[in-house]
Every structure is written in structure tokens, then in C-alpha cells.
Amino acid sequence: MESSLRPLTLGEILDRTAQLYRTNFLLFAGIFSVYAGVVLVLNLLHLGLVELLKSLHMTGPLLWIDLSTGGVALLVAFLLFGASTAAISRAVAWVNLGEPATIRSAYQSILPRLGRYLWLMTITAFRCEVSTGCCPFGQELGC
């Protein structure tokens, strides 16, 4: 890929981005499919458990089990989303540098610093929620 040291127009940036994703679609879709597959399985298990409890007429613990399993699924989804975002970023960097990239190598390369990536994602998500007012305690923080 040609890289020149001049400012790019918006059209050139979008063209390079589209070309990058077109030529490496299976790599990027494969990295993100790990996240999508796990979240799908977790949500199906969550729905199955809720429907099972409804069919057994166990409405008493239904709310607590629904909230706890939903919370666990949300936490796992958040962690996997951070990992898949970091892995895609690493793969994009490798592709731009002309180095070989695979799904496995992208995930393996982020594992040593996974905590840092997740912490950065947490701070970014928190800051975005507070600044847009989506956070319930954003008013108290004065942001």
C-alpha cells in the first residue's frame, strides 16, 4: 500500500478504508465473530433460563436470576468487545504495515496487555456516557 506524507482528503481516507476492509474482510469478520458468537450463546442461555423459570411458575426468584445472569452476560460481552476491538486494531496495523495477520495471532498479541486495553475502554465508555448525559450520576459529577 502506498503511503505518502501529505494530508489526505476525506475521499482518499474513505477509499483506503474501504479497500482495506474489502481485501481483508474474512480476517476482520473472523476476529469480530468470536465476540458475536459468544454473546449470541450467552443471550440464548439467558433467554432459555428465563423461559424455563416462567414455565415452572417460579416467578419469585425470576427477577433476581434474570438480573444476575443478564449482568454476567453484560460483563462478559463488555470484556469480549474490548478484546475484539483491540485485536481488530492490531490486525489493521499489521495489514497496513504489510505483515501477515491471522485471527489467532491478533488475539494472541493482545493478551499480554489485555488489562490495559480493557481499562482504556472502560474509561472511554464512562467518559462518553457522562459527557452525553446517559449516565444516571452524570449530573452529580458536574460533567
C-alpha positions in Angstrom: 0.0 0.0 0.0 1.4 3.4 -1.0 2.0 5.8 1.9 2.8 9.4 1.1 3.4 12.1 3.7 0.8 14.5 2.6 -2.6 15.3 4.0 -5.3 13.1 2.6 -8.7 14.2 1.5 -11.8 12.7 3.1 -12.4 10.7 -0.1 -8.9 9.2 -0.1 -9.3 8.2 3.6 -12.7 6.6 2.9 -11.3 4.9 -0.2 -8.3 3.4 1.6 -10.6 2.3 4.5 -13.0 0.6 2.1 -10.1 -1.1 0.2 -8.6 -2.3 3.5 -11.8 -3.9 4.6 -12.7 -5.3 1.2 -9.3 -7.1 0.8 -9.2 -8.4 4.4 -12.9 -9.0 5.1 -12.5 -12.6 6.4 -9.8 -11.5 8.8 -11.8 -8.7 10.4 -15.1 -10.6 10.3 -13.4 -13.6 11.9 -12.0 -11.5 14.7 -15.3 -10.0 15.5 -17.3 -13.3 15.1 -15.6 -14.5 18.3 -17.4 -11.7 20.1 -20.6 -12.1 18.3 -20.7 -15.9 18.8 -20.1 -15.8 22.5 -22.6 -13.0 23.0 -25.2 -15.0 21.0 -24.7 -18.1 23.1 -24.9 -16.2 26.3 -28.1 -14.4 25.3 -29.7 -17.7 24.2 -28.8 -19.3 27.5 -30.2 -16.3 29.4 -33.4 -16.4 27.5 -33.7 -20.2 27.9 -33.2 -19.9 31.6 -35.9 -17.2 31.9 -38.4 -19.1 29.9 -37.7 -22.3 31.9 -38.4 -20.5 35.1 -41.5 -19.0 33.7 -42.8 -22.4 32.6 -42.1 -23.8 36.0 -44.1 -20.9 37.5 -41.1 -19.8 39.6 -41.8 -16.1 39.5 -40.3 -15.3 42.9 -36.6 -15.8 42.0 -37.2 -14.9 38.4 -36.3 -11.3 38.8 -33.1 -11.9 40.7 -31.9 -14.7 38.4 -32.8 -12.6 35.3 -30.8 -9.6 36.6 -27.8 -11.7 37.8 -27.5 -13.7 34.6 -28.1 -10.6 32.5 -25.4 -8.8 34.5 -22.9 -11.6 33.9 -23.7 -11.7 30.2 -23.3 -7.9 30.0 -19.9 -8.1 31.8 -18.6 -10.9 29.5 -19.9 -9.0 26.4 -18.1 -5.9 27.6 -14.8 -7.7 28.2 -15.0 -9.6 24.8 -15.9 -6.4 23.0 -12.8 -4.7 24.4 -10.7 -7.7 23.4 -12.1 -7.9 19.9 -11.7 -4.2 19.4 -8.0 -4.4 20.4 -7.5 -7.5 18.2 -9.0 -5.7 15.2 -6.8 -2.7 15.8 -3.8 -4.8 15.9 -4.8 -6.6 12.7 -5.4 -3.3 10.9 -1.9 -2.1 12.0 -0.3 -5.3 10.7 -2.2 -5.2 7.4 -1.1 -1.5 6.9 2.5 -2.5 7.6 2.3 -5.4 5.1 2.8 -8.0 7.8 0.9 -11.3 7.9 -2.2 -11.2 10.2 -4.4 -14.1 11.4 -7.3 -14.2 13.8 -5.3 -16.3 16.2 -2.2 -14.1 16.1 -4.3 -10.9 16.6 -5.9 -12.3 19.8 -2.5 -13.8 21.0 -0.8 -10.4 20.5 -3.2 -8.5 22.8 -3.3 -11.0 25.7 -0.2 -9.6 27.5 -1.8 -6.1 27.6 -5.4 -7.1 27.7 -5.9 -5.4 31.1 -4.7 -2.1 29.8 -6.9 -2.3 26.7 -10.0 -3.1 28.8 -9.2 -0.3 31.3 -8.8 2.2 28.4 -12.1 1.1 27.0 -13.8 1.4 30.4 -12.5 4.9 30.9 -13.6 5.9 27.4 -17.1 4.4 27.8 -17.5 6.1 31.2 -16.4 9.4 29.9 -18.7 9.2 26.9 -21.7 8.3 29.0 -21.1 11.0 31.5 -20.4 13.7 28.9 -23.6 12.8 26.9 -25.8 12.6 30.0 -26.6 8.9 29.5 -25.0 8.1 32.9 -27.5 8.3 35.8 -24.9 10.1 38.1 -23.6 12.4 35.4 -25.4 15.4 36.9 -23.8 14.8 40.3 -20.3 14.7 38.8 -20.8 18.1 37.1 -19.8 16.8 33.7 
